[in-house]
Amino acid sequence: MYEDLKYWYLRDHKLFSTLSFGQIRQLCIVTGFKKAQKGEIIYFSSSDLPRIFLLKKGNIKIVAVDEEGNETIKDIIQKGDLFGELTLEADERSNEYAKVLSDDVAICSFLLSDFEDLLLRNPSLALSYTKFVGLKMKRIKNSYSNLISKDAKARMFQFLKDWAEKEGKRTNNSVVIENYLTQNDIAQIICTSRQTATQLLNEMENNGSIRYGRKEIVIPDITLF
């Protein structure tokens, strides 16, 4: 059963679109598969066996831990995204982990050594991977630029707008977002205090910009963002 799931998960991902049926079947042999529940930690950067992960279902947050033990959300991983040792080399200085945000997730994973071998044998896949990671790094860079150039209110608006565009269900100008983040998560993502994030969300709800709930966030008119 899992072999069939792995095949369809890999075949449907644009990164592996250049591989043949037989190549994907071979890839399934070295691909791990895991299902996880909300709150489960599934990856540590300090692992002795570094891996690259492909998220097929659900949402995950990458949390960085500094030398004082303070935690900061580094990235939100969504369906189809890659995470883990994306630079193809283990960084011993990095201290981060991945935690499941949604009720149910499905993940494929590759040992770093197996994935490197796969890229060496498939130049077209190596090129696709380089582009894929490049776009991801560009997105993270743009996110940091927004943190530097905008105040907390502008960052909150931009975050909700981006979230709505990526995952929201739109009907005309109204958008409904499944809310799997706590207010503390949102505060960390936009680099502000929980109190400030709560205040901003309350202000947006009071002026009708959003309707905030633990299960969903409704944006009545996304064109106003």
C-alpha positions as CSV (number, residue, x, y, z in Angstrom):
1,M,0.0,0.0,0.0
2,Y,2.7,2.5,1.0
3,E,4.7,1.7,-2.1
4,D,1.7,2.7,-4.3
5,L,1.3,5.9,-2.2
6,K,4.9,6.8,-2.5
7,Y,4.8,6.3,-6.3
8,W,1.8,8.6,-6.8
9,Y,3.1,11.2,-4.3
10,L,6.4,11.3,-6.2
11,R,4.9,11.1,-9.7
12,D,2.6,14.0,-9.0
13,H,5.3,16.4,-7.8
14,K,6.7,18.7,-10.4
15,L,10.3,18.2,-9.2
16,F,10.1,14.6,-10.4
17,S,8.2,15.2,-13.6
18,T,11.3,14.5,-15.8
19,L,11.7,10.9,-14.4
20,S,10.3,7.9,-16.2
21,F,7.9,5.3,-14.7
22,G,10.9,3.0,-14.0
23,Q,13.0,5.7,-12.4
24,I,10.2,6.7,-10.0
25,R,9.7,3.0,-9.1
26,Q,13.4,2.8,-8.3
27,L,13.1,6.0,-6.3
28,C,10.3,4.5,-4.2
29,I,12.8,1.8,-3.0
30,V,15.0,4.5,-1.2
31,T,12.1,6.8,-0.2
32,G,10.8,6.7,3.4
33,F,7.1,7.4,4.1
34,K,5.6,8.6,7.3
35,K,2.3,9.9,8.6
36,A,2.3,12.2,11.6
37,Q,-0.2,13.9,13.9
38,K,-0.6,17.5,15.2
39,G,2.2,18.4,17.7
40,E,4.6,15.6,16.6
41,I,8.2,16.6,16.0
42,I,9.5,14.8,12.9
43,Y,12.9,16.3,12.2
44,F,16.0,17.6,14.0
45,S,18.9,19.3,12.2
46,S,21.3,17.5,14.6
47,S,20.3,14.0,13.3
48,D,23.1,11.6,12.6
49,L,21.4,10.6,9.4
50,P,20.5,13.9,7.5
51,R,17.5,13.7,5.3
52,I,15.5,15.7,2.8
53,F,11.8,15.7,3.3
54,L,8.9,16.2,0.9
55,L,5.6,17.3,2.5
56,K,2.6,15.7,0.7
57,K,-0.2,16.6,3.0
58,G,-0.7,19.1,5.8
59,N,1.4,21.9,7.3
60,I,4.6,22.0,9.3
61,K,6.6,24.7,11.0
62,I,10.4,24.9,11.1
63,V,11.6,26.2,14.5
64,A,15.1,27.6,15.0
65,V,16.6,27.4,18.5
66,D,19.3,29.9,19.5
67,E,22.1,29.3,22.1
68,E,19.9,30.7,24.9
69,G,17.2,28.2,24.0
70,N,14.9,30.9,22.5
71,E,12.7,29.5,19.7
72,T,11.7,31.3,16.5
73,I,9.5,30.1,13.6
74,K,11.9,30.1,10.6
75,D,9.4,28.9,8.0
76,I,5.9,27.4,7.4
77,I,6.1,24.3,5.2
78,Q,3.1,23.7,3.0
79,K,2.0,20.8,0.7
80,G,4.5,20.1,-2.0
81,D,7.4,21.9,-0.3
82,L,10.8,20.5,0.6
83,F,12.6,20.9,3.9
84,G,15.6,19.4,5.7
85,E,19.2,19.6,4.4
86,L,18.3,21.4,1.2
87,T,21.9,22.7,0.7
88,L,22.9,19.0,0.4
89,E,25.3,19.3,3.3
90,A,24.6,18.9,7.0
91,D,25.1,22.1,9.0
92,E,26.4,21.3,12.4
93,R,25.9,24.9,13.6
94,S,22.2,24.7,12.8
95,N,19.8,23.9,15.6
96,E,16.2,23.6,14.4
97,Y,13.3,21.1,14.3
98,A,10.1,20.5,12.4
99,K,6.8,20.3,14.2
100,V,3.4,19.2,12.7
101,L,0.7,22.0,12.7
102,S,-2.3,20.3,11.1
103,D,-4.3,17.3,12.2
104,D,-2.8,14.9,9.8
105,V,0.3,15.0,7.6
106,A,2.0,12.7,5.1
107,I,5.7,13.0,4.4
108,C,8.2,11.3,2.0
109,S,11.9,11.5,2.9
110,F,15.3,10.6,1.4
111,L,18.6,10.0,3.1
112,L,20.9,12.9,2.0
113,S,23.4,10.4,0.5
114,D,20.6,8.7,-1.6
115,F,19.3,12.0,-2.8
116,E,22.8,13.2,-3.9
117,D,23.3,9.9,-5.8
118,L,19.9,10.5,-7.5
119,L,20.9,14.0,-8.6
120,L,24.2,12.7,-10.0
121,R,22.4,10.1,-12.1
122,N,19.7,12.5,-13.4
123,P,21.1,15.9,-14.6
124,S,17.6,17.2,-15.5
125,L,16.4,16.4,-12.0
126,A,19.5,18.2,-10.6
127,L,18.6,21.3,-12.6
128,S,15.0,21.2,-11.5
129,Y,16.1,20.8,-7.9
130,T,18.5,23.8,-8.2
131,K,15.6,26.0,-9.5
132,F,13.3,24.7,-6.8
133,V,15.6,25.5,-4.0
134,G,16.6,28.8,-5.6
135,L,13.0,29.9,-5.6
136,K,12.6,28.9,-2.0
137,M,15.6,30.8,-0.9
138,K,14.4,33.9,-2.8
139,R,11.0,33.7,-1.0
140,I,12.8,33.5,2.4
141,K,15.0,36.5,1.4
142,N,11.9,38.5,0.4
143,S,10.3,37.6,3.7
144,Y,13.3,38.9,5.6
145,S,13.3,42.1,3.5
146,N,9.6,42.7,4.5
147,L,10.6,42.3,8.2
148,I,13.2,45.0,7.9
149,S,11.3,47.5,5.8
150,K,7.8,47.3,7.3
151,D,6.2,48.0,10.7
152,A,4.3,45.3,12.6
153,K,0.9,46.3,11.2
154,A,2.1,46.2,7.6
155,R,3.8,42.8,8.2
156,M,0.6,41.4,9.6
157,F,-1.4,42.6,6.6
158,Q,1.3,41.1,4.2
159,F,1.4,37.8,6.1
160,L,-2.4,37.4,6.0
161,K,-2.5,38.4,2.3
162,D,0.2,35.9,1.4
163,W,-1.5,33.1,3.5
164,A,-4.8,33.8,1.8
165,E,-3.3,33.7,-1.6
166,K,-1.5,30.4,-0.9
167,E,-4.1,28.4,1.0
168,G,-7.3,30.4,1.2
169,K,-10.6,29.3,-0.4
170,R,-11.9,32.2,-2.4
171,T,-15.5,33.0,-3.2
172,N,-15.7,36.3,-5.2
173,N,-13.6,38.6,-3.1
174,S,-14.1,36.7,0.2
175,V,-11.4,34.3,1.4
176,V,-11.5,31.7,4.1
177,I,-8.2,30.4,5.6
178,E,-8.0,27.3,7.7
179,N,-6.3,28.5,10.8
180,Y,-3.7,26.0,12.1
181,L,-1.5,28.7,13.7
182,T,-1.8,30.1,17.3
183,Q,-1.5,33.8,17.9
184,N,1.9,33.2,19.3
185,D,2.9,31.4,16.0
186,I,1.7,34.4,14.0
187,A,3.6,36.7,16.3
188,Q,6.9,34.8,15.8
189,I,6.4,34.7,12.0
190,I,6.0,38.5,11.8
191,C,8.7,39.1,14.5
192,T,6.6,40.9,17.1
193,S,5.3,40.1,20.6
194,R,2.2,38.0,21.2
195,Q,0.5,41.0,22.8
196,T,1.1,43.2,19.6
197,A,-0.1,40.4,17.3
198,T,-3.3,40.0,19.4
199,Q,-3.8,43.7,19.4
200,L,-3.4,43.9,15.6
201,L,-5.8,41.0,15.0
202,N,-8.4,42.6,17.3
203,E,-8.1,45.9,15.5
204,M,-8.5,44.2,12.1
205,E,-11.6,42.4,13.4
206,N,-13.1,45.5,14.9
207,N,-12.8,47.5,11.6
208,G,-14.2,44.5,9.6
209,S,-11.0,43.6,7.8
210,I,-11.1,40.0,9.1
211,R,-13.2,37.7,11.2
212,Y,-10.8,35.8,13.4
213,G,-11.4,32.3,14.9
214,R,-9.4,29.4,16.2
215,K,-10.5,27.2,13.3
216,E,-10.6,29.7,10.5
217,I,-9.9,33.3,9.5
218,V,-12.3,35.0,7.1
219,I,-11.2,38.0,5.0
220,P,-14.5,39.5,3.7
221,D,-12.7,41.5,0.9
222,I,-9.2,40.5,-0.1
223,T,-8.9,43.4,-2.5
224,L,-8.6,45.7,0.5
225,F,-5.4,44.1,1.5
